[in-house]
Amino acid sequence: MKLINLSPWMIATFNILKKDMKTYYLKPPNISWGLIFPFAWTLMFFLRSQTPMQIQDVLPGVIAMSVLFGTTSMLAVTITFERRQRSFERLLLAPISLNALMLAKTSGAILFGVFNAFIPVIFASFLVDLSGVGWLSLSAGIVLIAITSTFLGLLIAVSVKEVFEAQTFSNFFRFPMIFLCGLFIPLAELPLALRPISYILPLTYGADILKWSINDGGYLPVSLSFALLAAFSVALFVLSTYNIKTKWIH
Amino acid sequence: MVHLFIIEAEGLTKNFNGFTAVDGISFRVAQGEIFAFLGPNGAGKTTTINMLTGLARISAGTIRLGGWDYALKGSLKKAQQRMGIVPDESNLYEELDGFNNLCFCASLYGMGKPEREKRAQELLKQFNLEAAGKRPFRAYSKGMKRKLTLAAGIIHQPEVLFLDEPTTGIDVESARQIRSLIQQLNKAGTTIFLTTHYIEEAERLCRRLAFIVEGRIVRQGGLAELMEEGQGDYIVQFILDDGGAKHAVEQELPAALAARFPHTEINIHGDREVRVTSSVPLELAPLIEIFSNYHLPVFEAKIMRPTLEDVFVRITGIEAARLKKEKEGKKG
């Protein structure tokens, strides 16, 4: 018996997501990468932490890095790869809207990012008491960071032609973002000249939500961070789809 | 509402950074026919298909497919539901097997699971790919890849099928099978728009065609209508020894023939063939004598009816040898 009657565009988008999960994200090398990468970050930072309090201090940073690196790499590479093979053309020619298509293509990376984010959380739960964590805001923050990072990866994918360019270009964005978003150097302690850069980085607001949820230590009002992170998501998606329309549909 | 013409293009133009790839072409394709664009590489065939399928924006002009005017918002997506596309290179997913590639393509057109699985099985059987259904696409031969790409193009039973160079770069047997499948699809009612630079393919498959050169349609019409343009010609075909055609050129035989028979045109076809075309009847004996004078033994000489190739050469001024060279280049 058929339980749900899906509309044609829903069937298409669900199957795009399913195919991407099967062919890219659930491949053993990517699963192990998804586990090993956050695990290595976690181990590295937690070993340096002398007290449980310090573990809680570095946890937002480790979560943010795990999401950022997982999402941007995977999406930029998979889309550039499909473009090279011309299989992406098949999707552009399908009778579904570009917005639905790109949401389907990015959903896999978003889920992968969320999965990566919870690896350090699981490790930390064995070492420190996380009962004070605001789980709802933490989860919402992680999802929003995964969304913005994925859309950033999408923006990168639209701007490059080769897989290696996607990787190089991703690093060009990721590393400055890690150091300027207030995760390791608090925003208040950043040199004044660098602070405006921090405020145009979506991760700054994501990191602040994570700090607020884990340590009650945010620098900005949490509602403002949520609103700005959501705005970044929408802006990056609109910009990426506009670029696809102008660059890929010549 | 029934539309007699399923594709209507008017003044279609495509500019790329100041270069005009397609220059104001107009054509109509009737429901149920096979229509071909015949022309050399860079003539604008793929660009036209890209505009018709929505992969390229139109710089000027209009397209209507099945009554949907692309200028109207949402029309292209409605039209895409009714079309199938087989690009010039197989672009399925290398890591998926044949069956799953077909099922995935069907899902893009909103087909439910039982329906797409049934259709995928049917197509694998129809295309003689049943045994390869569970093999990854990357393990397929070029001919098999082409067949599966064609199957993916018709998985949702489109009314119009766009085929861009369907048999380029594949072996003779696979090309023959694909041509037969195209004919079967057409018999079942699918309208087919194909581009090719294989003159014999266009002649074998199409009822109507257009010659396209440098972005412009230089002639279009029914096959019989186009062939009539060559009816005033008298063509004599000479088959020489291996490499004879090359020797004939080296020894300037064409110039000697042209001097003796001023109303003739001499064309070299391949390694052994020389064709003499004239608007007046020709006598064979003096022609053979010229070949003998140049120590070029003639193995066969026959008067031919003009072919589509002769008509194409006459209208476009493009030597058939150039098309052949291009197709060989593409194979490599």
Chai-1 contact restraints between the chains, C-beta under 6 A:
chainA,res_idxA,chainB,res_idxB,connection_type,confidence,min_distance_angstrom,max_distance_angstrom,comment,restraint_id
A,P8,B,G110,contact,1.0,0.0,6.0,A-B,restraint_1
A,I11,B,S107,contact,1.0,0.0,6.0,A-B,restraint_2
A,I11,B,G110,contact,1.0,0.0,6.0,A-B,restraint_3
A,A12,B,S107,contact,1.0,0.0,6.0,A-B,restraint_4
A,A12,B,L108,contact,1.0,0.0,6.0,A-B,restraint_5
A,A12,B,G110,contact,1.0,0.0,6.0,A-B,restraint_6
A,N15,B,S107,contact,1.0,0.0,6.0,A-B,restraint_7
A,K19,B,F104,contact,1.0,0.0,6.0,A-B,restraint_8
A,T23,B,E95,contact,1.0,0.0,6.0,A-B,restraint_9
A,R86,B,N91,contact,1.0,0.0,6.0,A-B,restraint_10
A,S87,B,N91,contact,1.0,0.0,6.0,A-B,restraint_11
A,S87,B,Y93,contact,1.0,0.0,6.0,A-B,restraint_12
A,R90,B,N91,contact,1.0,0.0,6.0,A-B,restraint_13
A,L93,B,T53,contact,1.0,0.0,6.0,A-B,restraint_14
A,L93,B,I85,contact,1.0,0.0,6.0,A-B,restraint_15
A,A94,B,L108,contact,1.0,0.0,6.0,A-B,restraint_16
A,P95,B,K77,contact,1.0,0.0,6.0,A-B,restraint_17
A,P95,B,Q80,contact,1.0,0.0,6.0,A-B,restraint_18
A,P95,B,Q81,contact,1.0,0.0,6.0,A-B,restraint_19
A,H250,B,A56,contact,1.0,0.0,6.0,A-B,restraint_20
